[in-house]
Amino acid sequence: MSNPHVPASDPRNDASLVYVDGRLVPRGEAVVSVFDSGFLMGDGVWEGLRVHNGRAAFLGAHLDRLYEGTRAIDLPLAKYVDRDAMTAALYRTLEANRMRDGVHVRLMVTRGLKRTPFQGTSVNVGPPTVVIVAEYKVPDPAVVARGIKVFTTHVRRGGPDVLDPALNSHSRLDYVTASIQADKAGADEALMLDPHGFVATCNSTHFFVVRGGEVWTSTGRYCLRGITRANVIRLAGADGIGVRETDFSLTQVYSADEVFVTGTFAGIVPVRDVDGRSFPEGAGPVTARLQALYAAAVAAECA
């Protein structure tokens, strides 16, 4: 297994401080109540961010998505913690841990405490729960260089009338079961199809193919509005690389020239195998070009 999302443990994280509702507490003491909405119902949203040179990359876009998600599920985050306060909490956490580079942040918000286990929000009491976990965590460069294996799972991405896949919610059991199936098949990521049988996305990354020099990705109707995905589409277009957001099938994946995935944690990672169909190890010419463009964009963002 070579999943870029499973980095080696870093002992520096053992002494890290975690932000929990305004307090910075040692990692081993960072807990939430068993009556928290996130624990009971998976009721909340979250963001993952990369930190370079002491700055959270593309923070504005991440906060846009976070607060849009809370509004969509009627979670009154802004009433208690506005964007400025959330930004201050994030940087307070980084500064307390003296973290500047090679850092990944998980920013989590739930609807907060319930007075009794029940789905309805009428039993919620108090403000939302806000947790910020900052860790020294970087992808394995050997994995990024070589590429990963992907396996198509039977678990489909649902439509917005079930659980809108555009929401970055804590409700992730479908992704977990997809990931388990990929693990059992000896792969690193699960490729998920949409309800019509077209390629949607992976369980934790966004999926791209290169065909005839063009970059193809899904329509986006059945996947999270990925920050890295959007940046790659923008950078490719600006550099003269053709981009299609379109329906395409596994047949078109298997006959592609290059395959890669994107995500906040690892950036752009080549795919060397999809369902046993082999692709060249390492980044192909278009993937490598996009990796360079993305690295430059991150450096400029965090200058």
N, C-alpha and C positions, 0 to 999 in steps of 0.2 A: 504494500500500500504506500502511496506517495502523495497523499492529499496535501496540497499547499496550505490548507486551513488548519492543519494539525502540526504546529511548530514544536520544536524541542522546548522542554521546560527551561525557564530562566529563573535561577535562584533569587534574583533581585526582586521578583514579584512576591516572594514570601513575606517580605517586610513592607509591602505596599499598603497605602491607605485607600479606603473606598469611601466615596461620598454617598451617604444615606440620609436623605431628607435634611440636608443642611449641616450634617455632622460628618467629619472625617474620622473613620474608625479603622483599626487594624483589620487586615483582610480576614483573619480568623474570627472576627467578631461582627463581620458585615452580614446582618441577617434582616429578614422581614418577617412579619407575623404570618402564622398559618391562616389568619383571617384576611390576608391581603387578596385583593381581586385578581392580581396576577397569578398567585399560587392557586387560588380556588377555581378560577374561570379562564385563565389565559387572557385576561381582559386588560389590554394595554398595547402600547406601541414602543418601538425602540429604534435606535440608529447605531451603526458602526462607523467609526471614523479612524483615519490614519493621521498620525502626528509627525510632521517633518520640521526640523529647525524650530521647534517650539510652537508650531502653529498647526491647528487642525485644518487639513486640506478640504477645500470646498464646503466649509462650515455653513455658509449661507444656504446652499442647496439642501444640506442635511436638515437644517432647522426648518426650512420651508416644508420639507416632507414630514417632519415630526409634528409640527403644529397643524398642518393640514390634516394629518391623520387623527389628531386628537379632536379637531373640530368635527370630522366626519363621524366619529363614534360618540360625540357629545361628551367628551371627557374634558372638564374645564381647566386644563393645564394653565392657560394664559392668565386666568383669574388669580392664580397663586404664584406662578413662576413664569414671567414673561421672557422674551427672547434675550434681552440684555442680562437678566438674572441667570438664565440658563448658561449663557456664554461665560459669565463670571464664575459660575459653579464649575464649569468644565476646566477653565484655566486655573482656578483655585486648586482643583484636584491634581492637575499636572504639576503645578508649582510646589505643592506640598510633597509630591513624590520626586521632585527634581527631574522630571522626565521631559526630554526634548526631541529625541530621535528614536526610530525603531519601536514606536509605541502604537498600540491599537486601543481604542476606547469603545466601550459598549455603554451607551446612554439609554437607560430604561425608564419608562414611565408606566405606572398602572393606575387604575381608578382608585386605589387606596383601600382602606380598611372597610370590612363589612361587619356588622354586629352579629351576623349569623350567616352560615353558608347558604347562599341563595343566588340565583342568576340575576334577579331583578335589581336595578340600581337603587330602588327605594330603601334598601337596607344598608346602603353605603353611608359611612360616617367620616367626616373630616376631609382633608385635602388629598390630592393624588400622592402616590409614592414616587419619589425620584431617586434613582440609583445611578452612579457613574463609576464604572470599573475601568481603570487605566492600567495597562499591562505592557511590559516589554515583550513584544510578540512580532516576529517577522517571519515571512515565508521562507522555506528552505530554498536557497538559491539553486541548488542542484535539481530540485523538483521543477522550479520555474524554468530552468534551462532545458531540461529533458522533456517535460510535458506530462500530462496526466491521462488516465484511462477513464472513459465515460461509458456508462451502461444505461440503456433505455428501460425505465421502470414501467410497471403496469399502472402506477398511481398517476392519474391525470390531474392537470391543473383545472380547477373549477371555474365557473363563470362568476361574474359579479353579483348574481342573484343568490349565490350560496354564501361564499366568503370571498369578498373582492380581493383578488390576488395583488391589486395595487396597494393594499394596506400592508404596512410593515408591522404586523401585529404579533403578539406573543403566542397566538394560537398557531402552532407549527407542527401538529401531529402528522399531517399529510406529508410534510417535508421530511420528518423523522422516519416515517415508514419507507419513503422513497430512498432515503439515505441507507437504511438498513438493507434494502434489497440490493443496492449497489455494492455495499460492503460484502454481502454474501456472494456476489458475483465476482469479487476480486477487483472492483473498480473504485475510483476515488470520488466520483460525482455521479448523481443520477440525472439522466436526461428525461425531462417530463414533457409529454405531449399535451396539446390542448383538447377540449372536448370533441373537436372535429378530426383529430388524428394528425394535425400538423405540429411541428416543433414549437414548443413554448419557451422553456428555460430549463436550467438545472435546479437542483434542490437548494443550492446556496450561491450559485453564480449565474451570470447570463451567458447565453450560448451564441456563438457566431461561426459562420463558415465563410470561406473565401472560394469563389468560383469565377474563373476567367478574369481574375484581377479585381473583381467586385467583392465587397463585404456584404454579406446577408445576415440579418437577424430577424427575429419574429416581429409580428406586428406590434407587440407590446400589450395586446388586449388581455393576455392571460399571464402577465408577469408583473413583478414589482417594478415601479418606475426607478430603475437603477441609476445612481449618480454616475458611477464609472461607465455604465452602458451609454448614458447620454453624452458623456465627455468623449468617448471613443467615436460615436457617430458624428459628433461635431468636429473633432479633430481630423477624422478621415475625410469628411466633405471639404474642409478648409484646405486640405493638402492635395486635393484633386483625386482622391480615391473614391470610386463610385460606391454608394451605400444604398441598400434596399432594406426597408422594413416591410417584410412580406410573409405570406404563408409559404412554407416549403416543407417537404416531406423527408422522412428518413432516407428514402432513395436518393434524394439530392444531397443529403449529408454524406452518405457512403461514397458518393462520386465526387465529393468536393476536393479542392486542391490543398486547402489548409483548414484547420479547425482551431478555435481558441475560445476561452471563457474569460469573463471579466468580473471583477468584484473589488470592493473597497480594500479588503485585506491584502490581496496578492496582486492587484492591478490586472495585467493581461498575462494569461498563462496559456501556452500552447497545449493542444490535445493531441496525443500520439495514437490513441486507440478509441474507437467508438464501436461498441458491440462486436469486438473482435476484428473490425476492419482497421488496418494499420495505416497510419499517416507518418511522414518522416518525423523522427525524434527532433525536438527543438523547434524553434520558431522558423516558419517559412518566411519568404521575403516580405510579404505584406504584413504578417504578424509582427515581424521584427521592426518594420518601419513604424507600425502603430505603437509598439512598446517604447520606441525612442521618442515619439511625439508625446506620448502620455507622460513619460518621465520628465520631459521638458516642461509640460504643463503643470505638473505637481511642483517642480522646482520653482517655477514662476509664481505659482499661487502662494507658496510658503517662503518666498524670498525674504 
